[in-house]
């Protein structure tokens, strides 16, 4: 990895893929429940929250981190990028909180 931003995008992508595969057991995108009359409202809310928390917020956060991590080569920017990319695991916890609080 040549620069800090390249390392950030690499590590962030790997960790983000880990998060998306780990939340599958909580059925964040349960689109089959849209066709169930009694679960439609809950499924839509879960889908909307999951899309926002797992897709929109991490992209926004990545853009903010790209402003912070220097675009220079060296060990320090790569280590800073690796540590900063660990913050993507927070979105997983936020999603679990929202799904856990809003249960029907």
CNS distance restraints for C-alpha pairs under 8 A (distance, minus, plus):
assign (resid   1 and name CA) (resid   6 and name CA) 6.42 0.50 0.50
assign (resid   1 and name CA) (resid   7 and name CA) 5.71 0.50 0.50
assign (resid   1 and name CA) (resid  78 and name CA) 7.47 0.50 0.50
assign (resid   2 and name CA) (resid   6 and name CA) 6.86 0.50 0.50
assign (resid   2 and name CA) (resid   7 and name CA) 7.53 0.50 0.50
assign (resid   2 and name CA) (resid  72 and name CA) 7.85 0.50 0.50
assign (resid   2 and name CA) (resid  73 and name CA) 5.39 0.50 0.50
assign (resid   2 and name CA) (resid  74 and name CA) 7.40 0.50 0.50
assign (resid   3 and name CA) (resid   7 and name CA) 6.40 0.50 0.50
assign (resid   3 and name CA) (resid  70 and name CA) 7.83 0.50 0.50
assign (resid   3 and name CA) (resid  71 and name CA) 5.52 0.50 0.50
assign (resid   3 and name CA) (resid  72 and name CA) 5.01 0.50 0.50
assign (resid   3 and name CA) (resid  73 and name CA) 4.23 0.50 0.50
assign (resid   3 and name CA) (resid  74 and name CA) 6.88 0.50 0.50
assign (resid   3 and name CA) (resid  77 and name CA) 6.88 0.50 0.50
assign (resid   3 and name CA) (resid  78 and name CA) 6.67 0.50 0.50
assign (resid   4 and name CA) (resid   8 and name CA) 6.04 0.50 0.50
assign (resid   4 and name CA) (resid  69 and name CA) 6.14 0.50 0.50
assign (resid   4 and name CA) (resid  70 and name CA) 5.82 0.50 0.50
assign (resid   4 and name CA) (resid  71 and name CA) 5.33 0.50 0.50
assign (resid   4 and name CA) (resid  72 and name CA) 6.04 0.50 0.50
assign (resid   4 and name CA) (resid  73 and name CA) 6.39 0.50 0.50
assign (resid   4 and name CA) (resid  74 and name CA) 7.74 0.50 0.50
assign (resid   4 and name CA) (resid  77 and name CA) 4.48 0.50 0.50
assign (resid   4 and name CA) (resid  78 and name CA) 4.66 0.50 0.50
assign (resid   4 and name CA) (resid  79 and name CA) 7.94 0.50 0.50
assign (resid   4 and name CA) (resid  80 and name CA) 7.40 0.50 0.50
assign (resid   4 and name CA) (resid  81 and name CA) 5.75 0.50 0.50
assign (resid   5 and name CA) (resid   9 and name CA) 6.18 0.50 0.50
assign (resid   5 and name CA) (resid  66 and name CA) 6.26 0.50 0.50
assign (resid   5 and name CA) (resid  69 and name CA) 6.25 0.50 0.50
assign (resid   5 and name CA) (resid  70 and name CA) 6.72 0.50 0.50
assign (resid   5 and name CA) (resid  71 and name CA) 5.48 0.50 0.50
assign (resid   5 and name CA) (resid  77 and name CA) 7.99 0.50 0.50
assign (resid   5 and name CA) (resid  78 and name CA) 7.92 0.50 0.50
assign (resid   5 and name CA) (resid  81 and name CA) 6.97 0.50 0.50
assign (resid   6 and name CA) (resid  10 and name CA) 6.20 0.50 0.50
assign (resid   7 and name CA) (resid  11 and name CA) 6.03 0.50 0.50
assign (resid   7 and name CA) (resid  78 and name CA) 5.72 0.50 0.50
assign (resid   7 and name CA) (resid  81 and name CA) 5.95 0.50 0.50
assign (resid   7 and name CA) (resid  82 and name CA) 6.90 0.50 0.50
assign (resid   8 and name CA) (resid  12 and name CA) 5.73 0.50 0.50
assign (resid   8 and name CA) (resid  66 and name CA) 7.68 0.50 0.50
assign (resid   8 and name CA) (resid  69 and name CA) 7.79 0.50 0.50
assign (resid   8 and name CA) (resid  78 and name CA) 7.36 0.50 0.50
assign (resid   8 and name CA) (resid  81 and name CA) 4.51 0.50 0.50
assign (resid   8 and name CA) (resid  82 and name CA) 6.20 0.50 0.50
assign (resid   8 and name CA) (resid  84 and name CA) 7.49 0.50 0.50
assign (resid   8 and name CA) (resid  85 and name CA) 6.13 0.50 0.50
assign (resid   9 and name CA) (resid  13 and name CA) 5.92 0.50 0.50
assign (resid   9 and name CA) (resid  62 and name CA) 7.92 0.50 0.50
assign (resid  10 and name CA) (resid  14 and name CA) 6.35 0.50 0.50
assign (resid  11 and name CA) (resid  15 and name CA) 6.13 0.50 0.50
assign (resid  11 and name CA) (resid  81 and name CA) 7.59 0.50 0.50
assign (resid  11 and name CA) (resid  82 and name CA) 6.05 0.50 0.50
assign (resid  11 and name CA) (resid  85 and name CA) 5.97 0.50 0.50
assign (resid  12 and name CA) (resid  16 and name CA) 5.86 0.50 0.50
assign (resid  12 and name CA) (resid  62 and name CA) 7.76 0.50 0.50
assign (resid  12 and name CA) (resid  82 and name CA) 7.89 0.50 0.50
assign (resid  12 and name CA) (resid  85 and name CA) 4.78 0.50 0.50
assign (resid  12 and name CA) (resid  86 and name CA) 7.28 0.50 0.50
assign (resid  12 and name CA) (resid  88 and name CA) 6.99 0.50 0.50
assign (resid  13 and name CA) (resid  17 and name CA) 6.11 0.50 0.50
assign (resid  14 and name CA) (resid  18 and name CA) 6.39 0.50 0.50
assign (resid  15 and name CA) (resid  19 and name CA) 6.32 0.50 0.50
assign (resid  15 and name CA) (resid  85 and name CA) 7.37 0.50 0.50
assign (resid  15 and name CA) (resid  86 and name CA) 7.10 0.50 0.50
assign (resid  15 and name CA) (resid  88 and name CA) 6.83 0.50 0.50
assign (resid  15 and name CA) (resid  89 and name CA) 7.36 0.50 0.50
assign (resid  16 and name CA) (resid  20 and name CA) 6.27 0.50 0.50
assign (resid  16 and name CA) (resid  88 and name CA) 6.33 0.50 0.50
assign (resid  16 and name CA) (resid  89 and name CA) 7.57 0.50 0.50
assign (resid  17 and name CA) (resid  21 and name CA) 6.23 0.50 0.50
assign (resid  18 and name CA) (resid  22 and name CA) 6.11 0.50 0.50
assign (resid  19 and name CA) (resid  23 and name CA) 6.34 0.50 0.50
assign (resid  19 and name CA) (resid  88 and name CA) 8.00 0.50 0.50
assign (resid  19 and name CA) (resid  89 and name CA) 6.69 0.50 0.50
assign (resid  19 and name CA) (resid  92 and name CA) 6.29 0.50 0.50
assign (resid  20 and name CA) (resid  24 and name CA) 6.92 0.50 0.50
assign (resid  20 and name CA) (resid  54 and name CA) 7.28 0.50 0.50
assign (resid  23 and name CA) (resid  27 and name CA) 7.19 0.50 0.50
assign (resid  23 and name CA) (resid  28 and name CA) 7.12 0.50 0.50
assign (resid  23 and name CA) (resid  92 and name CA) 7.26 0.50 0.50
assign (resid  24 and name CA) (resid  28 and name CA) 6.72 0.50 0.50
assign (resid  28 and name CA) (resid  46 and name CA) 6.12 0.50 0.50
assign (resid  28 and name CA) (resid  47 and name CA) 6.01 0.50 0.50
assign (resid  28 and name CA) (resid  50 and name CA) 5.56 0.50 0.50
assign (resid  29 and name CA) (resid  46 and name CA) 7.17 0.50 0.50
assign (resid  29 and name CA) (resid  47 and name CA) 5.13 0.50 0.50
assign (resid  29 and name CA) (resid  50 and name CA) 6.89 0.50 0.50
assign (resid  29 and name CA) (resid  51 and name CA) 7.89 0.50 0.50
assign (resid  30 and name CA) (resid  34 and name CA) 7.64 0.50 0.50
assign (resid  30 and name CA) (resid  43 and name CA) 6.50 0.50 0.50
assign (resid  30 and name CA) (resid  46 and name CA) 7.99 0.50 0.50
assign (resid  30 and name CA) (resid  47 and name CA) 6.94 0.50 0.50
assign (resid  31 and name CA) (resid  35 and name CA) 7.88 0.50 0.50
assign (resid  31 and name CA) (resid  43 and name CA) 7.14 0.50 0.50
assign (resid  31 and name CA) (resid  47 and name CA) 7.57 0.50 0.50
assign (resid  32 and name CA) (resid  36 and name CA) 7.48 0.50 0.50
assign (resid  33 and name CA) (resid  39 and name CA) 5.97 0.50 0.50
assign (resid  33 and name CA) (resid  40 and name CA) 6.00 0.50 0.50
assign (resid  33 and name CA) (resid  43 and name CA) 5.77 0.50 0.50
assign (resid  34 and name CA) (resid  39 and name CA) 6.94 0.50 0.50
assign (resid  34 and name CA) (resid  40 and name CA) 4.65 0.50 0.50
assign (resid  34 and name CA) (resid  41 and name CA) 7.80 0.50 0.50
assign (resid  34 and name CA) (resid  43 and name CA) 5.98 0.50 0.50
assign (resid  34 and name CA) (resid  44 and name CA) 6.74 0.50 0.50
assign (resid  35 and name CA) (resid  40 and name CA) 6.58 0.50 0.50
assign (resid  36 and name CA) (resid  40 and name CA) 5.74 0.50 0.50
assign (resid  39 and name CA) (resid  43 and name CA) 5.94 0.50 0.50
assign (resid  40 and name CA) (resid  44 and name CA) 6.07 0.50 0.50
assign (resid  41 and name CA) (resid  45 and name CA) 6.25 0.50 0.50
assign (resid  42 and name CA) (resid  46 and name CA) 6.12 0.50 0.50
assign (resid  42 and name CA) (resid 104 and name CA) 7.25 0.50 0.50
assign (resid  43 and name CA) (resid  47 and name CA) 6.00 0.50 0.50
assign (resid  44 and name CA) (resid  48 and name CA) 6.05 0.50 0.50
assign (resid  45 and name CA) (resid  49 and name CA) 6.07 0.50 0.50
assign (resid  46 and name CA) (resid  50 and name CA) 5.90 0.50 0.50
assign (resid  46 and name CA) (resid  99 and name CA) 7.00 0.50 0.50
assign (resid  47 and name CA) (resid  51 and name CA) 5.98 0.50 0.50
assign (resid  48 and name CA) (resid  52 and name CA) 6.17 0.50 0.50
assign (resid  49 and name CA) (resid  53 and name CA) 5.93 0.50 0.50
assign (resid  49 and name CA) (resid  95 and name CA) 7.60 0.50 0.50
assign (resid  49 and name CA) (resid  98 and name CA) 7.81 0.50 0.50
assign (resid  50 and name CA) (resid  54 and name CA) 5.56 0.50 0.50
assign (resid  50 and name CA) (resid  55 and name CA) 7.69 0.50 0.50
assign (resid  50 and name CA) (resid  95 and name CA) 6.66 0.50 0.50
assign (resid  51 and name CA) (resid  55 and name CA) 5.40 0.50 0.50
assign (resid  51 and name CA) (resid  56 and name CA) 6.85 0.50 0.50
assign (resid  52 and name CA) (resid  56 and name CA) 4.90 0.50 0.50
assign (resid  52 and name CA) (resid  57 and name CA) 6.21 0.50 0.50
assign (resid  53 and name CA) (resid  57 and name CA) 5.38 0.50 0.50
assign (resid  53 and name CA) (resid  58 and name CA) 7.27 0.50 0.50
assign (resid  53 and name CA) (resid  91 and name CA) 6.28 0.50 0.50
assign (resid  53 and name CA) (resid  94 and name CA) 7.46 0.50 0.50
assign (resid  53 and name CA) (resid  95 and name CA) 6.30 0.50 0.50
assign (resid  54 and name CA) (resid  58 and name CA) 6.46 0.50 0.50
assign (resid  54 and name CA) (resid  91 and name CA) 6.59 0.50 0.50
assign (resid  54 and name CA) (resid  92 and name CA) 7.42 0.50 0.50
assign (resid  54 and name CA) (resid  95 and name CA) 7.61 0.50 0.50
assign (resid  55 and name CA) (resid  59 and name CA) 6.44 0.50 0.50
assign (resid  56 and name CA) (resid  60 and name CA) 6.31 0.50 0.50
assign (resid  57 and name CA) (resid  61 and name CA) 6.03 0.50 0.50
assign (resid  57 and name CA) (resid  91 and name CA) 7.81 0.50 0.50
assign (resid  58 and name CA) (resid  62 and name CA) 6.00 0.50 0.50
assign (resid  58 and name CA) (resid  88 and name CA) 6.64 0.50 0.50
assign (resid  58 and name CA) (resid  91 and name CA) 7.29 0.50 0.50
assign (resid  59 and name CA) (resid  63 and name CA) 6.33 0.50 0.50
assign (resid  60 and name CA) (resid  64 and name CA) 6.40 0.50 0.50
assign (resid  61 and name CA) (resid  65 and name CA) 6.15 0.50 0.50
assign (resid  62 and name CA) (resid  66 and name CA) 6.15 0.50 0.50
assign (resid  63 and name CA) (resid  67 and name CA) 6.75 0.50 0.50
assign (resid  64 and name CA) (resid  68 and name CA) 6.80 0.50 0.50
assign (resid  65 and name CA) (resid  69 and name CA) 6.09 0.50 0.50
assign (resid  65 and name CA) (resid  84 and name CA) 7.48 0.50 0.50
assign (resid  66 and name CA) (resid  70 and name CA) 7.73 0.50 0.50
assign (resid  69 and name CA) (resid  77 and name CA) 6.68 0.50 0.50
assign (resid  69 and name CA) (resid  80 and name CA) 7.05 0.50 0.50
assign (resid  69 and name CA) (resid  81 and name CA) 6.41 0.50 0.50
assign (resid  70 and name CA) (resid  77 and name CA) 6.23 0.50 0.50
assign (resid  71 and name CA) (resid  77 and name CA) 7.68 0.50 0.50
assign (resid  72 and name CA) (resid  77 and name CA) 6.81 0.50 0.50
assign (resid  73 and name CA) (resid  77 and name CA) 6.74 0.50 0.50
assign (resid  73 and name CA) (resid  78 and name CA) 7.69 0.50 0.50
assign (resid  74 and name CA) (resid  78 and name CA) 6.69 0.50 0.50
assign (resid  75 and name CA) (resid  79 and name CA) 6.15 0.50 0.50
assign (resid  76 and name CA) (resid  80 and name CA) 6.02 0.50 0.50
assign (resid  77 and name CA) (resid  81 and name CA) 6.01 0.50 0.50
assign (resid  78 and name CA) (resid  82 and name CA) 6.17 0.50 0.50
assign (resid  79 and name CA) (resid  83 and name CA) 6.18 0.50 0.50
assign (resid  80 and name CA) (resid  84 and name CA) 5.95 0.50 0.50
assign (resid  81 and name CA) (resid  85 and name CA) 5.96 0.50 0.50
assign (resid  82 and name CA) (resid  86 and name CA) 6.78 0.50 0.50
assign (resid  83 and name CA) (resid  87 and name CA) 7.69 0.50 0.50
assign (resid  87 and name CA) (resid  91 and name CA) 8.00 0.50 0.50
assign (resid  88 and name CA) (resid  92 and name CA) 7.62 0.50 0.50
assign (resid  89 and name CA) (resid  93 and name CA) 6.99 0.50 0.50
assign (resid  90 and name CA) (resid  94 and name CA) 6.30 0.50 0.50
assign (resid  91 and name CA) (resid  95 and name CA) 6.14 0.50 0.50
assign (resid  92 and name CA) (resid  96 and name CA) 6.33 0.50 0.50
assign (resid  93 and name CA) (resid  97 and name CA) 6.18 0.50 0.50
assign (resid  94 and name CA) (resid  98 and name CA) 6.25 0.50 0.50
assign (resid  95 and name CA) (resid  99 and name CA) 6.07 0.50 0.50
assign (resid  96 and name CA) (resid 100 and name CA) 5.83 0.50 0.50
assign (resid  97 and name CA) (resid 101 and name CA) 6.00 0.50 0.50
assign (resid  98 and name CA) (resid 102 and name CA) 6.11 0.50 0.50
assign (resid  99 and name CA) (resid 103 and name CA) 6.49 0.50 0.50
